[in-house]
Amino acid sequence: MKRGLLRVSVIVVCLLVLPGAVLANNFVVGSSSNGNVTLDSANNWIVVRSATVNIPGGDGAVHGCVATASADMESGGAVGVENQYRFVLSRNNTNPTTNGGSERLLELVDNDGADDPDFKPVSTTVTSTGLTNDNGANGTGAHTFYFLGRKVEAGDANADVLDASLSVMCVDTP
């Protein structure tokens, strides 16, 4: 009996000494769709998928996140013409610069006399560190990850991105 009372007393004291303490959260968010997204611009990134991690105000931890995205790209355009497309992952930015570490370039050619694939896969990943409850969009804990695509040149054929997914996992990084 005394032992049980002692255990309860220790727990109560700990709770009183650490009021309002919140353990760091871990987050997993994602987005997937089989709806087509058409890449029709060489000047503007087009959002293929997006997912937002919301770090609440009471979470004082620093988080690191890994985002991974993949999709199928439909071959199209004129026979024998090379078409190129860029794909990238970004955080809180729908207009990143080109040639970043997560950028992938996909080339599609419908060769005359060859049975080329009708679809080609593309995937990429990026790591973001130092995320907190006050350094996201507009000084909040909202950190939106974007899977973006666009044509390399204006003359590249418009093409559809199919079956795209984006997954984000964030953990406390002490």
CORLINJO-V931071 format. One record per residue. SS is DSSP state (helix for helix, strand for strand, loop for the rest). D_LAST is the distance of its C-alpha to the last C-alpha in Angstrom with 1 decimal. Layout:
ss,d_last
SS,D_LAST
SS,D_LAST
This chain:
ss,d_last
loop,39.2
helix,37.8
helix,34.9
helix,34.0
helix,34.4
helix,32.1
helix,29.3
helix,29.8
helix,29.9
helix,26.6
helix,24.9
helix,26.7
helix,25.7
helix,22.0
helix,22.4
helix,24.3
helix,22.0
loop,18.9
loop,20.8
loop,19.1
loop,15.7
loop,14.2
loop,11.8
loop,9.5
loop,11.9
loop,12.3
strand,15.3
strand,18.2
strand,21.0
strand,24.0
strand,27.5
strand,30.6
strand,34.2
loop,37.5
loop,38.9
loop,39.9
strand,38.5
strand,40.9
strand,39.9
loop,42.7
loop,41.4
loop,40.6
loop,39.6
loop,37.1
loop,34.2
strand,34.8
strand,32.1
strand,32.4
strand,29.5
strand,26.7
strand,23.9
strand,21.8
strand,18.3
strand,18.5
loop,15.4
loop,17.1
loop,17.4
loop,16.1
loop,12.6
loop,10.7
loop,7.3
loop,6.7
strand,8.0
strand,9.6
strand,13.1
strand,16.0
strand,19.5
strand,22.6
strand,26.2
strand,29.6
strand,33.2
strand,36.8
strand,38.9
strand,42.6
loop,45.0
loop,47.6
loop,49.7
loop,53.0
strand,54.0
loop,53.2
loop,50.9
strand,47.4
strand,44.8
strand,41.2
strand,38.1
strand,34.6
strand,31.5
strand,28.0
strand,24.7
strand,23.3
strand,21.0
loop,22.8
loop,25.7
loop,29.0
loop,30.5
loop,28.4
loop,30.2
loop,31.7
loop,30.8
loop,27.0
loop,25.0
loop,25.0
loop,28.7
strand,31.2
strand,35.0
strand,37.3
strand,41.0
strand,43.6
strand,47.3
strand,50.1
loop,52.3
loop,56.1
loop,57.4
loop,54.1
loop,52.4
loop,49.0
loop,46.1
loop,46.1
strand,42.3
strand,39.5
strand,35.8
strand,33.0
strand,29.3
strand,26.2
strand,22.5
strand,19.8
strand,16.1
strand,14.5
strand,11.1
strand,10.0
strand,11.6
loop,11.8
loop,14.6
loop,16.7
loop,16.7
loop,18.5
helix,22.3
helix,24.1
helix,21.1
loop,20.1
loop,17.4
strand,19.8
strand,18.8
strand,21.9
strand,22.0
strand,25.6
strand,27.5
strand,30.4
strand,33.7
strand,36.7
strand,39.8
loop,39.9
loop,43.4
loop,45.5
loop,48.1
loop,45.8
loop,46.9
loop,45.0
strand,43.2
strand,41.4
strand,37.9
strand,38.1
strand,35.9
strand,32.6
strand,29.1
strand,25.6
strand,22.5
strand,19.0
strand,16.0
strand,12.5
strand,9.4
strand,6.1
loop,3.8
loop,0.0
